[in-house]
Each structure stands twice: as structure tokens, then as C-alpha cells.
């Protein structure tokens, strides 16, 4: 009989043990502020038999622990050890709360706990409680940076090869995601964030794209900084920093980082012009595909206009611009030192944007329609475009001269410069064709004192000549890469 009683007692103990199954609650405690811990997580922490976590995080939950709570705290890189200890306690029928910063499911303990449950074929119940992620807290402090599609990328290559991380960065940049960056920089990983910045710029993200840095989000040491992709200094970040890079629609308003969802899109497009929106997107696409991105802003701005007009990337090697020509000509227009643009044909004149001309107080003249031209051409045995240039030089020797069609007209101007009768403020040389076209452009090159934009070879055209003038007149939009305000 005694043995029977012992057996019955043993069975009762086993039944009680089975009835009290263990449970693991994986809880995200938020970024570090008491106010950012959810009520569900606080309840779990307060009623747990055991709390397991990285020792640094216990300071945020200590006030909520019961006096008899068993605390298991370990150092950095002990995630597997903490998970194993959680299962050991849970196997004893205890309720274990595994704490993780932010949301435990985002670079936290939740995936590891589920994988370990699978590995151990464990019957322990797993409950996941979400928390406020560090990037969400950082976003709220910056304003509204994740108002549209976004992604989160960790730069830690401890468990992911850098080659794969770089592919993800390129994908995020080219797909125009708002991008949150975790583990941006450490003592040993000092260059990866520099490479990320480089990749975003190479993908065509505007230098003016807002970039937010939030260090120690929600904690006493919290620091918030808003800058641009161009001015962003990767060395300002560390392992306690979350970095947020905006998309092509993000902007900084009153030191607030905003990525619009699109509620005001129609109003904005009406205000800016749908044509301008299309041009902005096109220019960013072109910039991303340039072979040489390290070129002066003035040349790049004119080149983007040229490629946008022609869809011809040969312009990279064909468009030759004297140093600082775009910048200096814009400055002279702005100061009202250049008041006239003379074109060889009316088509070139019509392609120059009227809004830009009005804004800069500039008059465009084409002499082909002048009643004096036909008589002069017949008298001198020259083309009408040549005659038009002779008349133009008499009345406007210091104008900006623009050629998109007639090589003979450009040759005429070169002869007049040589004779000292013309001193143009600059020349846009883009005549097109097969006869005298290349020679006319070669004739212009020796005049070192004349600022020049030349489309080499046979290519050119009135539309190309006009767009180069437009690039000069709106150079103040170049840094923000916002073309077409006069479209």
C-alpha cells in the first residue's frame, strides 16, 4: 500500500505540473521612455515569474517588477543564452517575460524564441507583445517622415553579408522608399554609412532630401537633428542612433521632416504644374544614369536639360561648356547686365520659356522676320540667317547669341567677332545638319574670351539650343534639382 500511495502522489505532482504549463511572453519595451511602454507589456512584466533580458534594459522596467520576480540579465551578444534560459524556466511551468527594446519582433528576440521553440520541439506557449519601435519613436520626434512607403535596413553585417546589405540599400534607393537605418555605425563599422549615402546619391536621390538623426530616442540623452542628404555627416551617428532618409517627395518645413501621403497631391501639382513634376522625376532619372556624376553643377544642369530634350546620352561627350559659363551667364542675367537674346531662327526663340524671360527682364529677338533681311541677303549674296546676324550685331553686339539651325549664321557671327564688331555675352552653338555644321562650331572655339556652350559634331537643333538657354535662365533651381518652374 505505501508504494501505491507514493505512486498516486507522484501522479498528482505530474498532473499539477502538466496543468501549469509554462509560457514565454516576448515583449517589446519601446525605445526607452516609460511613457512609451504599452499597458499590455507593463502587465506582462508585472505578473511574470521570471524576466529575462539584456541587463541595460532592466532600468526601464524595474519599477514595475513584483518583489519576488526572478531577473535573469546578461550582457551583449548573449541572445541565444537568454532564450535558452527562458525555455528552461518555462519548462518548469513558469511564466517568463523576455524583454527586448523597441518592438521585439524587429531586430529583437521574438524570431529567435520562435526558432528555438521549433528546434526544441517545445510545447511552451509563445506570446508576442508589440512595442513602439525605435524608428517609430525617432519618426515622431522628427515630424512625419514615414508618411508613405518605407523600409528598415540594418547595417550590421554580423549575420548578413555586406554584399546583400548593399543590394538592399540600392533597392530601397532606386524604389524611392523612405528608409530607416538601424545599427548605422560602430567602432568597427565606420565606413558603411558613408557608402549608403553614396549609393543614395548615385541612385538619383536629391541632395536636398531630408535626413533625420535621432540618438537615444525617448531617453534622457535624446538628441534630434535634421539635415539634408548632401550635408549629412555619417560620423555623427553611432549604435544608439536611428537614421531616416526621406523619399523624393519628402521635405523640410519649419525644421519638420514631412513625407506627404498624397492628400494634397492634386493641389500641389496644380500649384507647381504637372509638367514640372514630370520634369523633376525625369531629371532625377537622368542624373542617376549619368556616367560621370562628379561634374560642376553648371555643366550638369545644362547637360540634364540637353539629355531631357533629346533623350540622347551622347550629350555627355558632345556638350562642351567653358568653365563656369552657366553660372556666370545666369549671374549677369540676374544683374540685368544681359538684356537681349538673339536666335538664328524663330523656332529657337519660341522654345525659350516666356516665364523665365519675364522674370529676368530679357527680350528675345530673331531677325529673320525683319523686312530688312531679305534686301540685305539679296544685296550681299548671303543667306537670310547671315543677314539677320549682321543686323543683330549692329543693334545688339553684346547679346547672348543662340544657334539651333543655321551654321552659316554662326559662321557669320564668328567673322564679326574676329573683326571686332561683335562682343557677345555668350554663345550657344547647336546648329544641326551635314554641311558646314562642324566647321561653324570649330570656328567659334578659338575665342577664349567668349563664354560658350557647344554641341559638338553634327547634332543640335533649335529645341536643344532653346533648352540650354532655359538652363541658364533657371540656374538658381539647379542645386535643388527642380527644373521646369516655367513649364
CORGIMO-V516544 format. One line per field, one symbol per residue. ss: DSSP state (@ for helix, = for strand, . for the rest). burial: b if it has 16 or more other C-alpha atoms within 10 Angstrom, else e. Layout:
ss->???
burial->???
This chain:
ss->.@@@@@@@@@@@@@@@@@@...======.=...@@@..@@@@@@@@@..=====@@@@@@@@@@.....=====....@@@@@@@@@@@@@...======.=.......@@@@@@@@@@@....=====....@@@@@@@@@==.....=====.......@@@@@@@@@@@@@...=====.........@@@@@@@@@@@.......======.......======.....@@@....=====.....===..===......@@@@@@@@.@@@@@@@@@@@@@@@@.......@@@@@@@@@@@@@@....@@@@===...@@@@@@@@@@.....====..@@@@@...@@@@@@@..====@@@.@@@@@@@@@@...@@@@@@@@@@@@....====...@@@@@@@@@@@@.......====.......@@@@@@@@@......====......@@@@@@@@@@@@.@@@..........
burial->eeeeeeeeeeeeeeeeeeeebbbbbbbbbbbbbeebbbeebbebbbbbbbbbbbeebbebbeeebeeeeebbeeeeeebeebbebbbebbbebbbbbbbbbbbbbbbbbbeebbebbeeeeeebebebbbbbbbbbbbbebbbbbbbbebebbbbbeeeeeeeebbebbbebbbebbbbbbbbbbbeeeeebbeebbebbbbbbbbbbbbbbbbbbbbeeeeeeebbbbbebebeebbebbbbbbbbbbbbbeeebbbbbeeeeeeeeeeeebeebbebbebbbbbbbebeeeeeebbbbbbbbbbbbeeeebebbebbbbeeebbbbbbbebbeeebbbbbbbbbbbbebbbbebbeebebebbbbbeeeebbebbeeeeebbbbbbbbbbbeebbbbbbbbbbbbbbbbbbbebbeeebbbbbbbbbbbbbeebbbebbeebbeeeebbbbbbbbbbbbbbbbbbbbbbbbbbbebeebbbbbbe
